[in-house]
Amino acid sequence: MSSDRVVGADEVKVESDHASTRDAITHTLSREDEARLTRRILFKTDTRILPILSLLFLCSFLDRTNVGNAKIIGLEEDLGISNLQYNQGLAVFYATYIASELPSNLVLKRLSPTLWLPLLTAVWGLVTTCLGFVRAFASFFAVRALLGLAEGGLLPGIVLYLSGLYTRREMAVRIGMFYTAASLSGAFGGLLARGLSAIGPRGGLEGWRWIFIIEGLITVVAAALAYLLLPTSIATASYLTQEERDFAVLRLQGGARSTSSERFNPVLEREEKFKWSEVRRGVFNLQVWLSATAYFGILSGLYSFGLFLPTIINDLKITSNANETQLWSVIPYAVATPITAFLSDRLNLRGVVMLCTLPLAIAGYAAIANVASATVRFGMTCLMATGMYASVPCVLVWNSNNSAGHYKRATTSALQLAIANCGGFVATFVYPNSDGPLYHKGHTIILWLLVYAWFAILANVLWCFKINKDKESGKYAEYEGSGDDRDPRFKMIL
């Protein structure tokens, strides 16, 4: 057992009580009954939880990337700001976004996700609305900073929340389902921006301002729905019967036949108290640094894609005006749904799947950086979107899958996103207006970051494979029964 953990009498009693409950349930349920209950629980949870989280995430992407839609219809001119100042406004968003991720995840357990996530959403919705009323660079800069501070806790919080609702083998497809909202937000955002910009000028406000005002108010409504409908945990979910709740908890403990291979005593995790040693264990973890830096490369491309796609399409000269460009920007997102998440869960693989999807984006950036044909370059934007969006659900869930112990998982999930979201700084400065219409430098920078990401993912796959071999050979025997990812029964997902 780990030297930094002492199991007290209360914890032993809790484990004993849950073991008795587990034995009582498993003795009364057949394998067919377990399969039937599992399907029912997953269907109810998928249909009640994922649409709400998808809505929050869609609002998050809309509210961080709608500035790209506003840019091509007059934001810079009306505010009197330069392209450099515009990029500085984007960069400060990522600075505050990154700074808020880890503290937000550590607060999440104390305040509960059903309060914290809707609260964050409501705050950034109001801040987004304020963007519609900024008049100069100073106010634009300040509001973007506040927006990042509020939005930063959402994604790591969602990943942590889902890890308490689904088993490890079920996570990627669920992350993929709600992350589809990210690609849909690009498509929906282009259509919505086209419609909302037509409101102005009205009430003394230009058309681009209405994009922020209306989308911010939509986000506040989404926050209210999330507060009313999200359960605190699977054990208190009102949409499940008592029998379903008991069995759902049993599944997460690995006590059901279908999950027995994942059993590593997570009852102790649920009762876990905060310890800095668990935070340190998360920070000094090679896996998180390999996957986080790979994710950094992917997000550098993903964020620059979301922020500058309207500008890139506009400079291709395949549209006649900015409003038509908004509609054309829908197409790359429409083909970018991350369906590989289903395959990832079916195979119980993460990094291996990304080794196959990332080359699509790499090929897209290699071509668009070196081809002059506008038609071919637009086609490459579809390939770029597909490769990047298909990779994100796998990398996003990988650390959560391979971390056990609530506070270690909270640390690795937030730390990975904090590192990865530094890609936002890259994204804001690699596509200056002066490089248009080819943007050779920007595309080439993202290309090499994605190449690095591929090799970092390969290294992480090999490292996880080594850990599993070491556990099989007895090198982790001292941690048996520890209740965390060092337990020999806890197998790393490749």
C-alpha positions in Angstrom: 0.0 0.0 0.0 1.1 3.6 -0.7 3.1 5.1 2.1 1.3 8.4 1.9 -2.1 6.9 2.6 -3.4 5.3 5.8 -6.8 3.6 5.7 -8.8 4.5 8.8 -11.5 2.5 10.7 -14.2 4.7 9.2 -13.0 4.0 5.6 -12.8 0.3 6.4 -16.4 0.3 7.6 -17.5 2.3 4.5 -15.8 -0.3 2.3 -17.4 -3.1 4.3 -20.9 -1.6 4.0 -20.5 -1.1 0.3 -19.1 -4.6 -0.2 -22.2 -6.0 1.5 -24.5 -4.0 -0.7 -22.5 -5.0 -3.8 -22.7 -8.7 -2.9 -26.5 -8.4 -2.2 -27.1 -6.9 -5.6 -24.9 -9.2 -7.6 -26.4 -12.3 -6.0 -29.9 -11.3 -7.0 -29.2 -10.2 -10.6 -28.5 -12.4 -13.5 -26.1 -11.4 -16.3 -29.1 -10.6 -18.5 -30.5 -8.4 -15.8 -27.3 -6.6 -15.5 -27.1 -6.0 -19.2 -30.7 -4.8 -19.3 -30.1 -2.4 -16.3 -26.8 -1.1 -17.9 -28.6 -0.3 -21.2 -31.4 1.5 -19.4 -29.0 3.5 -17.2 -26.8 4.6 -20.1 -29.8 5.5 -22.2 -31.4 7.7 -19.5 -28.0 9.3 -18.6 -27.1 9.9 -22.2 -30.4 11.5 -23.0 -30.7 13.6 -19.9 -27.1 14.7 -19.2 -25.3 14.9 -22.6 -27.7 17.3 -24.3 -27.3 19.7 -21.5 -23.5 19.5 -21.4 -23.5 19.8 -25.2 -25.6 22.9 -25.0 -23.1 24.5 -22.5 -20.1 23.5 -24.6 -21.8 24.8 -27.7 -22.4 28.1 -26.0 -18.7 28.1 -24.8 -17.3 27.7 -28.3 -19.8 30.2 -29.7 -18.9 32.9 -27.2 -15.1 32.4 -27.6 -15.1 32.3 -31.4 -17.9 34.7 -32.4 -15.3 37.4 -32.3 -14.0 35.9 -35.6 -17.4 36.4 -37.2 -17.6 39.9 -35.8 -14.2 40.8 -37.1 -15.1 40.5 -40.8 -18.2 42.7 -40.5 -16.6 45.7 -38.9 -15.5 45.1 -35.3 -11.9 46.4 -35.8 -13.0 49.5 -37.8 -15.8 50.4 -35.4 -13.6 50.1 -32.3 -10.7 51.8 -34.0 -8.3 49.0 -33.1 -5.4 47.6 -35.1 -4.9 44.0 -36.0 -2.2 43.7 -33.3 -4.6 45.0 -30.7 -7.3 42.6 -31.9 -4.8 39.7 -31.4 -3.9 41.0 -28.0 -7.6 40.9 -27.0 -7.7 37.3 -28.1 -4.5 36.5 -26.2 -5.7 37.9 -22.9 -8.7 35.6 -23.1 -6.5 32.5 -23.2 -4.2 33.8 -20.4 -7.1 34.1 -18.0 -8.8 31.0 -19.3 -5.7 28.9 -18.5 -5.2 30.5 -15.1 -8.7 29.5 -14.0 -8.7 25.9 -15.0 -6.9 24.1 -12.1 -8.4 26.2 -9.3 -11.8 25.7 -10.8 -11.5 21.9 -10.8 -10.3 21.8 -7.2 -13.3 23.9 -6.1 -15.7 21.7 -8.1 -16.1 18.9 -5.6 -16.7 21.3 -2.7 -19.4 23.3 -4.5 -20.8 20.4 -6.6 -20.9 20.5 -10.4 -24.6 21.2 -10.6 -24.0 24.6 -9.0 -20.5 25.5 -10.2 -20.9 24.7 -14.0 -24.1 26.6 -14.4 -22.7 29.5 -12.4 -19.7 29.8 -14.6 -21.9 29.6 -17.7 -24.2 32.4 -16.5 -21.3 34.6 -15.7 -19.6 34.2 -19.1 -23.0 34.7 -20.8 -23.4 38.1 -19.2 -19.8 39.0 -20.0 -20.3 38.0 -23.7 -23.4 40.3 -23.8 -21.1 43.1 -22.5 -18.9 42.7 -25.5 -21.7 44.1 -27.6 -21.3 47.4 -25.8 -17.6 47.9 -25.8 -16.4 51.2 -27.4 -12.6 51.0 -27.4 -9.6 48.7 -27.1 -9.4 49.1 -23.3 -12.9 47.8 -22.8 -12.6 45.1 -25.4 -9.4 43.9 -23.7 -10.9 43.9 -20.2 -14.1 42.1 -21.2 -12.2 39.4 -23.1 -10.1 38.9 -20.0 -13.2 38.4 -17.8 -14.6 36.0 -20.5 -11.6 33.8 -20.2 -11.7 33.8 -16.4 -15.3 32.6 -16.4 -15.0 30.0 -19.3 -11.8 28.3 -18.1 -13.5 26.0 -15.6 -16.1 24.5 -17.9 -14.3 21.9 -20.0 -12.1 20.4 -17.2 -15.2 20.5 -15.0 -17.3 18.6 -17.5 -14.6 15.9 -18.0 -14.4 15.4 -14.2 -18.2 15.4 -13.8 -18.6 12.7 -16.6 -15.9 10.5 -14.9 -18.4 10.1 -12.0 -21.2 9.1 -14.3 -19.6 6.6 -16.7 -17.0 3.9 -16.6 -13.6 4.4 -18.2 -14.6 2.4 -21.3 -17.7 4.5 -21.9 -16.1 7.9 -21.6 -14.6 8.7 -25.1 -17.9 8.2 -26.9 -19.6 10.5 -24.4 -16.9 13.1 -24.7 -17.2 12.7 -28.4 -21.0 13.3 -28.3 -20.8 16.6 -26.4 -17.6 17.6 -28.2 -19.6 17.4 -31.4 -21.1 20.6 -30.1 -17.7 22.2 -30.8 -17.9 21.4 -34.5 -21.6 22.2 -34.6 -20.9 25.5 -32.9 -18.7 26.5 -35.9 -21.5 25.6 -38.3 -24.3 27.0 -36.2 -22.2 30.0 -35.3 -21.7 31.0 -39.0 -25.5 30.7 -39.6 -26.4 32.5 -36.4 -23.9 35.3 -37.0 -25.3 35.8 -40.5 -28.8 36.2 -39.1 -28.0 38.3 -36.0 -25.7 40.7 -37.9 -28.8 41.6 -40.0 -30.5 43.1 -36.9 -28.2 46.1 -37.0 -27.7 48.9 -37.2 -30.6 49.2 -34.8 -30.8 51.0 -31.5 -27.5 52.7 -32.2 -25.8 49.4 -32.4 -23.9 47.9 -35.4 -24.8 44.5 -36.6 -21.7 42.7 -35.1 -22.7 43.9 -31.7 -26.0 42.0 -31.9 -24.0 38.8 -32.3 -22.5 39.2 -28.9 -25.7 40.5 -27.2 -28.0 37.7 -28.4 -25.6 34.9 -28.1 -24.7 36.0 -24.5 -28.3 36.0 -23.5 -28.8 32.5 -25.0 -25.9 31.3 -22.8 -27.6 32.7 -19.7 -30.8 30.7 -20.5 -28.7 27.6 -21.1 -27.1 28.1 -17.6 -30.5 28.2 -16.0 -31.5 25.0 -17.7 -28.3 23.3 -16.6 -28.9 24.3 -13.0 -32.4 22.9 -13.0 -31.7 19.6 -14.8 -28.2 18.3 -13.9 -28.0 15.8 -11.0 -25.2 16.1 -8.5 -24.2 12.5 -9.0 -25.4 9.2 -10.4 -26.4 8.2 -6.8 -28.9 11.1 -6.6 -30.1 11.2 -10.2 -33.9 11.7 -10.1 -34.4 10.3 -13.6 -33.3 6.8 -12.3 -35.3 4.4 -10.1 -33.8 3.3 -6.8 -32.8 0.0 -8.3 -31.1 1.8 -11.2 -29.3 4.2 -8.9 -28.0 1.3 -6.7 -26.8 -0.6 -9.8 -25.3 2.5 -11.4 -23.1 3.1 -8.3 -22.2 -0.6 -8.3 -21.1 -0.3 -12.0 -18.8 2.6 -11.2 -17.3 0.6 -8.3 -16.5 -2.2 -10.8 -18.7 -4.6 -8.9 -20.9 -5.5 -11.8 -19.9 -8.5 -14.0 -19.6 -6.1 -17.0 -17.1 -3.9 -15.2 -15.3 -6.3 -13.0 -12.1 -5.9 -15.1 -12.0 -2.2 -14.1 -12.4 -2.8 -10.4 -9.7 -1.2 -8.3 -11.5 -0.2 -5.1 -12.9 3.2 -6.1 -15.1 3.3 -3.0 -12.0 4.8 -1.2 -11.8 7.4 -3.9 -15.3 8.6 -3.3 -14.6 9.1 0.4 -11.2 10.7 -0.4 -10.1 13.8 1.5 -8.0 16.5 -0.2 -4.3 16.0 0.0 -1.5 18.0 -1.6 0.3 14.8 -2.3 -2.4 13.8 -4.8 -2.0 17.2 -6.5 1.8 16.6 -6.7 1.2 13.1 -8.1 -0.9 14.6 -10.8 1.6 17.4 -11.7 4.7 15.2 -11.8 3.2 12.6 -14.1 4.9 11.9 -17.5 1.6 10.9 -19.1 0.0 14.3 -18.5 2.9 16.2 -20.0 3.0 14.0 -23.1 -0.7 14.2 -23.8 -0.9 17.8 -22.8 1.8 19.0 -25.1 0.2 16.9 -27.9 -3.1 18.5 -27.1 -1.3 21.9 -27.2 -0.4 21.3 -30.9 -3.9 20.2 -31.7 -5.6 23.1 -30.0 -3.2 25.6 -31.7 -4.7 24.4 -34.9 -8.2 24.1 -33.6 -8.4 27.6 -32.1 -6.7 29.3 -35.1 -9.2 27.4 -37.3 -12.2 28.7 -35.3 -10.9 32.2 -34.9 -9.6 32.8 -38.5 -11.6 30.5 -40.7 -14.0 33.3 -41.8 -10.9 35.5 -42.6 -9.2 32.6 -44.5 -12.3 31.9 -46.6 -12.8 35.6 -47.2 -9.3 35.9 -48.6 -9.8 33.0 -50.9 -12.1 35.3 -52.9 -14.6 32.5 -53.5 -17.4 34.6 -52.0 -18.8 37.9 -53.1 -19.4 39.5 -49.6 -18.9 38.9 -45.9 -22.4 37.5 -45.3 -21.8 34.8 -47.9 -18.5 34.0 -46.2 -20.3 33.4 -43.0 -22.4 30.7 -44.8 -19.3 29.1 -46.4 -17.7 28.8 -43.0 -20.4 26.3 -42.1 -19.2 23.6 -44.5 -15.8 22.6 -42.9 -17.5 22.2 -39.5 -20.4 20.2 -40.9 -18.0 17.4 -42.0 -16.0 17.4 -38.7 -18.2 15.4 -36.4 -15.8 13.2 -34.2 -17.3 9.8 -35.0 -14.0 8.1 -34.1 -15.0 8.4 -30.4 -17.3 5.4 -31.0 -14.5 3.4 -32.4 -12.2 4.5 -29.5 -14.6 3.2 -26.9 -15.3 0.0 -28.8 -11.6 -0.8 -29.0 -10.8 0.7 -25.6 -8.0 2.7 -27.2 -7.2 6.4 -27.1 -3.7 7.2 -28.4 -3.7 4.5 -31.0 -6.8 6.0 -32.6 -5.2 9.5 -32.7 -2.2 8.1 -34.5 -4.6 7.3 -37.3 -6.7 10.5 -37.3 -4.1 13.2 -36.9 -2.4 12.5 -40.3 -5.7 13.7 -41.9 -5.1 17.2 -40.4 -1.4 17.1 -41.1 -2.1 16.3 -44.8 -4.6 19.2 -44.9 -2.2 21.7 -43.5 0.7 20.5 -45.7 -1.5 21.0 -48.8 -3.1 24.3 -47.9 0.3 25.8 -47.0 1.7 25.1 -50.4 -1.1 25.1 -52.9 -2.4 28.2 -54.7 -5.7 27.0 -56.0 -8.6 28.5 -53.9 -10.8 25.5 -54.5 -8.2 23.0 -53.3 -7.4 25.1 -50.3 -11.0 25.3 -49.3 -11.2 21.5 -49.6 -8.2 21.2 -47.3 -10.1 23.2 -44.6 -12.5 20.3 -44.5 -9.7 17.8 -44.1 -8.0 19.9 -41.4 -11.3 20.1 -39.4 -11.9 16.4 -39.7 -8.5 15.3 -38.5 -8.4 17.7 -35.5 -12.0 17.3 -34.3 -11.7 13.5 -34.6 -8.7 13.5 -32.3 -9.9 15.8 -29.5 -12.3 13.4 -27.7 -9.6 10.8 -27.4 -6.9 13.1 -26.0 -9.4 14.9 -23.8 -10.5 11.7 -22.0 -7.1 9.9 -22.0 -5.7 11.4 -18.8 -9.0 11.0 -17.0 -9.1 7.3 -18.0 -5.6 6.7 -16.7 -5.9 8.7 -13.4 -7.5 7.3 -10.3 -8.0 9.2 -7.1 -10.4 12.2 -7.3 -7.8 14.9 -6.7 -5.2 13.4 -9.0 -7.8 13.1 -11.7 -8.9 16.7 -11.1 -5.3 17.8 -11.3 -4.4 15.9 -14.4 -7.6 16.9 -16.3 -7.1 20.6 -15.4 -3.3 20.7 -15.9 -3.6 19.0 -19.4 -6.1 21.7 -20.4 -4.1 24.5 -19.0 -1.0 23.4 -21.0 -3.0 22.7 -24.1 -4.9 25.9 -24.0 -1.6 27.8 -24.3 -2.2 26.9 -28.0 -4.6 29.9 -27.9 -1.6 32.2 -27.7 -0.2 30.6 -30.8 -3.5 30.8 -32.6 -3.9 34.5 -32.0 -0.6 35.6 -33.6 0.1 33.1 -36.5 -2.5 34.5 -38.9 -1.8 38.3 -39.2 -3.8 40.1 -42.0 -0.5 40.9 -43.7 0.1 37.2 -44.5 -3.1 36.8 -46.5 -4.3 35.4 -48.7 -2.0 32.4 -48.6 -1.1 32.5 -44.8 1.9 30.2 -45.6 3.7 30.9 -42.3 0.6 30.3 -40.1 -0.3 27.0 -41.8 3.3 25.8 -41.7 3.6 26.5 -37.9 0.4 24.5 -37.2 1.6 21.7 -39.5 4.8 21.2 -37.5 2.9 21.4 -34.2 0.6 18.6 -35.4 3.6 16.6 -36.4 5.0 17.0 -32.9 1.6 16.0 -31.4 1.7 12.7 -33.4 5.1 11.8 -32.0 4.1 12.8 -28.4 1.1 10.6 -28.6 3.2 7.7 -29.9 5.6 8.2 -26.9 2.6 8.2 -24.5 1.2 5.0 -26.0 4.6 3.3 -25.5 4.9 4.6 -21.9 1.4 3.3 -21.0 2.3 0.0 -22.5 5.5 -0.1 -20.4 3.5 0.6 -17.2 1.1 -2.2 -17.9 4.0 -4.6 -18.5 5.6 -3.5 -15.2 2.4 -4.1 -13.3 2.2 -7.6 -14.8 5.7 -8.3 -13.7 5.0 -7.3 -10.1 6.8 -4.0 -10.0 3.7 -2.2 -8.6 2.9 -4.9 -6.0 3.4 -2.6 -3.1 0.4 -0.5 -4.2 -2.1 -3.3 -4.3 -5.3 -2.1 -2.6 -4.3 1.5 -2.7 -7.5 2.5 -4.5 -5.7 4.6 -7.1 -4.0 4.2 -10.5 -0.9 2.6 -9.0 -2.9 -0.5 -8.1 -1.6 -3.4 -10.3 -5.3 -4.1 -11.3 -5.6 -0.7 -12.7 -4.6 -1.1 -16.4 -3.5 2.0 -18.4 -5.5 2.6 -21.6 -3.3 2.9 -24.6 
